[in-house]
Amino acid sequence: MTISTYEELDRFGQGMVEHLVGRLRYGPDDAVRLLREYAPVLELLGKHYNCEDYAERIHEAHANGLTPERWIERIRELERPASRNAKKATTKKETRGFLQ
């Protein structure tokens, strides 16, 4: 997702910018720039929450020095054990009790 101006954003992105500007006191250009910087994280997370929640999360990450790259790395670290556990649960030995 490439973002250059507010008008190019979808309604969800515009809502995030509006929240960053209206509630969190970012300038419009800074809000769009922050959204552009964290766009890869947003794509990975999907749209499961409202735009205000995502604006807050981006703001907190930025304020705490959490880079988009580190955030993505952390998400992937957390996904690995979950996928390993799912793989284990599908073995016959571990699922026998559930199948019979």
PyMOL commands that set and color helices and strands:
alter all, ss='L'
color gray80, all
select helices_A, chain A and resi 6-8+11-22+28-37+39-45+51-63+68-89+92-99
alter helices_A, ss='H'
color red, helices_A
deselect
rebuild
show_as cartoon
